[in-house]
Amino acid sequence: MAEQVAQLLDEKCKVLESLSQCQQEVSSCTCAQTTLKVYSMNSDRLQKNLETAGEENIVLQESNAQLRQQVEGWAERVSELEAEMKRCEVTYSGMLQDVATKDERIMSLTDRLLRLKGWDSDLEEEEGREKETTNGTPEKGEKNGKGEMTDIQGHLQKVQKLVYAAKLNADLKSVDEDKDRVFAKLNDEIKAKEDLQCKLNKEKITLQSDTEHYSDQVQRLQQKLQIMTEMYQENELKLHRLLTVEERERLQKEEKLNKADKNIALAMEELNNYRQRAGEMEDELEKTKQSYQTQISAHEKKAHNNWLAARAAERELSDIRRENALFRQKTTDLFPLHSPNVSLSPAERSPYVPSPLGRSASETRPFLSPPTLMDGPPARLSPRGKLLRGPGEPPGGQGEMERSGGPHSDSGSNSPTWERDRRGPPPVPLLGPPGPLGPPGVCICQRKKYGENQTVRSAHMANLAQHLTDIKIMFSKQK
């Protein structure tokens, strides 16, 4: 069981190591995914830049088209202005001719006016002369009045002609001013046309350079986009393969983990079963111990009761022997020993004389109970008549019998039964003469039986204790 648990723990450690490796691989996959995301972000950014560049190119193309349209419009306007300029030149030439003719007319008119003024002065002088000459004739006065009216009308006509000439001069001045303004506008328009042509040429050159630059950028960005898309597709395929492989490994590891968990659950169930069995075995062991102890105590009680009965019988036998000895002493006193005709029979011998077998008559009795399993080896008599005990029994003697209340008083002892059982039965009083109790084979056989029983019991108890210790060690390791 411990080996199985150790194997399961090793498998669990291996699975945990594989899980750590899987986590590392997943972290590497996440790093690859992050790099892929970075590549995708860069590609998106480049795509956005490309889109913005395309939009700017479109805007520039639109602006170029607008500028071309404006150039065309300005060219049309310039052509119109040139046509107007030509018309203005034609009109100017016509106006110059008109001005020349009008100047000639003005000169002629001024000459005529000067002549008229000279004529007026001459006429006034003539009129003064005529007034001086013709003072008294009315008809002449009427004629003079009619002549004055005609002179006034001619003078008014002259004045009207002068006013008309002044108006013509004012009109000519206004026409000259208009001509100057038109020529100034024409010069301004020519200068503006030249400036616009220079600007249009410059803008055309800059737009051509910008279009070439942006076309180069668009080509480079398209090449980069193609390369990035190819790299992205390759990385996507690689990552897809890695993810499929890792997914398979993860599924395999999950299956292994599930199997390991099932094995661990089975091992835990077996461990719980073993614990229950160990507890049941401990309970059974305790019950067997208690049953053995109860049996031992019952057998010891029986042995003690038998021993008490034997002691009582021995005391009665010793009393009978004393009475027999007294009776023999009395008979010997009545019949003297020096008479040769009197001889003692074997039954009438003294009990203090050793028997031919080397045992006293009290030890030939079969009612002395053998020692119990807890009493140790039986007591024996020394050659000096003292009672010798086994190696495990403390020397007590008659004092212990007296403290315990005598051999017949089992109820008067203050010590518990297990102490009395450990001390063993009280010593038997010596009634006969000193000597060996009997053949040594009896005590040796009893000791051998006791030793064998004791070794069997000790071996059984040692096996049980070893089994319990092994179970406890296994539980501690599993915990």
Summary of the structure (lengths in Angstrom):
residues: 479
radius of gyration: 81.5
end to end distance: 13.5
largest distance: 272.2
contacts: 1139
relative contact order: 0.07
helix: 80%
strand: 1%
